[in-house]
Amino acid sequence: MRDGDITVPRLQLKGSAIMSSASRFSLRRSLAATILLGAFHAGAAHADAVIDFSTLPQESVDGVTADGVTFGYTEYGFSSPEALFDVAVGTGNTQLVSPYALVGPADGVLTMTFAAPASAIEFAVALTTNLTLTPGYTVTVYGASGNVLDTDAVTTTALDVLSEGAFTYDGAAASSLAISFDSADANEFALGNVTIPEPSGLGVFAAGLAILAVVAFHRQGKSLV
């Protein structure tokens, strides 16, 4: 009876340890699966935020907020009402800029201020000239403290009646940007739809893979002992 009394608790303790280990593995596996499923769900649920200027009233852009972006337009350092939403550029006149765009005189500066920091921004600009311009326009991207994150001089390629070029930013979170144009060779600019890509959930997906790798490593180590 004494041996039995000793043996049974040992088996119970061993069984408890096995269950504890199995529970830990199950928890890790469940956590990893949850993260992976969350990543796939996030990737499917999120869509790029697109500001379509053809859906906005044809009015001055200066001081107007659309889809979390506040626009400003100045000429010679002063606020100007001359840049407008939803102006016809003409179907077939551009390849990158939509037929209805944000249009204004090229002697001004267009600004965008983001309600939420943007780490990726895409748009295209067309200018009223049939020349290839180097640069056709310049984009300066600013951080929250007003520090310059990026300056990009964009070349515009000549089409039949307009010259256009695309801008893409992918970097540190931006709070605002300013666009200046080549007013010596063009009278007006047309800004196409602005796209602000959303997070794809790849970071969460990578975290899930990392947990799975750790779990697999520990399982392999235990099988070798």
Number of C-alpha atoms within 10 A of each C-alpha: 6 6 7 9 9 10 12 11 11 12 11 11 12 12 12 12 12 12 12 12 12 12 12 13 16 13 12 17 17 13 15 22 17 14 20 21 15 16 21 16 13 18 16 11 11 13 13 11 14 14 18 19 23 18 11 15 12 15 15 19 25 20 16 12 15 14 11 13 19 17 21 21 25 18 16 9 9 10 14 18 16 16 27 21 22 18 19 14 22 12 11 10 16 21 15 16 25 24 20 21 27 27 25 25 22 23 18 24 23 23 22 21 19 17 13 12 14 20 16 17 18 16 19 21 28 32 33 20 22 17 19 18 20 13 15 27 24 18 21 16 23 20 17 12 8 12 11 14 17 16 15 15 16 21 18 24 20 19 16 11 13 23 25 29 22 17 17 15 18 13 13 15 16 26 22 24 22 18 20 18 25 19 17 9 16 21 15 19 30 28 25 26 21 18 17 18 17 17 14 18 19 14 11 18 21 14 15 22 16 13 17 18 13 12 18 14 11 11 12 11 10 9 7 6 5
